[in-house]
Every structure is written in structure tokens, then in C-alpha cells.
Amino acid sequence: MAQVLVLTNAPVSEMVLPALELLSHRVRQIPAEPAQLVSAPDYDIVIVDGRLDLVGAKSLCRLLRATGQDAPLLLVVTEGGMSALSGEWGIDDVLLSTAGPAETDARVRLALARRDEVAEPTRVQASGVTIDEQSYSAKLRGRPLDLTYKEFQLLHFLATHPSRVFTREQLLSEVWGYDYFGGTRTVDVHVRRLRAKLGDQEQIIGTVRNVGYRFNVHDDETVAATV
């Protein structure tokens, strides 16, 4: 049984989350306000409701990360709100407001399982790119990269598998998830946008004709990962 803390200014009855109580989780609700965090009850996982106030939800998520809390952080958004997400939010997963009880429970359990795994390195450095998993940020030769959430995930996945070639289908499965119904064109679009943000270092993301993409590492360099 997990202790789930829900930060929302809407009645919990309007969300799918009460169903978690029927699945053996203990759900506690407090207003989505920074001042409320001081007296928040104990929790294993936090779910922030961003359906009505994306700006406020983003500030709350970033505050939670800034205070050093390491519990999994999930965000509930409408489908329209997905476009506003980026690595700056610091969230671990997203729940669409239309998600059913089974999906919500699965995402909670998976987030908790990932937390319990042996911690992996939080920083990856290769080809001038520095990726910080903890802050969901990336830099190129010291210059911050303004990446969307999926751009960050794509760069991170490729950089942690240097020189390995992935097909578009593999990238869709690994970065977007097996249940993503979009076409492989999505991968091409995100690669193009990512390269544009890499500027004159766009060759870091290499294309292997008729196969897919890879992260290019300089011949005299190895990928460095530190905690």
C-alpha cells in the first residue's frame, strides 16, 4: 500500500484518484499551495493536479524538487496541457485527466518501483553535452539548452546509449512508450527540433541511412557518468 499525497484545489471526487483507495492505496489531499507543504502528511508519492492552473502546478513541481524531496512526482493534466510540459517541471510521469483507475494505479506502482531501484548516475557528459537527470536540464559546452520534456528524454536516451543505432520504432517504444499511437514521423520531427537547438553541433545526433539515429561520441572521448 502506498501513501499518495494529492495536491489539488478541485474536489477529489472529480478526479480518478479516489479509485486508488479501492486498490489498497491511502490517498490524502491538501490544497495545491506552497504553504500547505509545511504541514503535509507523510507520503510515498506526490500527485499534482495541473488541470486548472498549469502555471501554478509548474511552480509547485519545481518547488518540490528544489526542496530536495525525492518521492516520485506525477502530474495530472488535460491533453491540451501536454504541450506546456518540459524538463523544467522535474516530474517523473504524466497522467492524463482521462486516465482510468487501472492506468493510474499502474503508473503509481511503476514510479515507486523505479524509485526503489538502485540509483543510476544522475549526470551524463559526452561530446560537449552535459545532462543532469535530477534537474531535468541539459547544457551544450556550458550553454543551457531550452528543451521540451520529450526533447530532453530523447537526448538523454540517446546519450546514455552512445554510438548505438536505434530505429524510429525503437525510439518510439523507449521514449514515448509502448502505448503511444503516433507514427514514426514524430521521431523525425523531434530529432529535427533537437538538432536545431544543438546549433553547429547538430551532428551529435547522427543519422544512419535506412536505419535510424544514434548519439555520436568523439573518437577520443568516452561517455562520463557521475552521481
Secondary structure, 3 states (H helix, E strand, C coil): CCEEEEECCCCHHHCCCCHHHHCCCEEEEECCCHHHHHHCCCCCEEEEECCCCHHHHHHHHHHHHHCCCCCCEEEEECHHHHHHCEHHHCCCEEEECCCCHHHHHHHHHHHHHHHHCCCCCCEEEECCEEEECCCCEEEECCEECCCEHHHHHHHHHHHCCCCCCEEHHHHHHHHHCCCCCCCCHHHHHHHHHHHHHHHHHHHHEEEECCCEEEECCCCCCCCEEEC
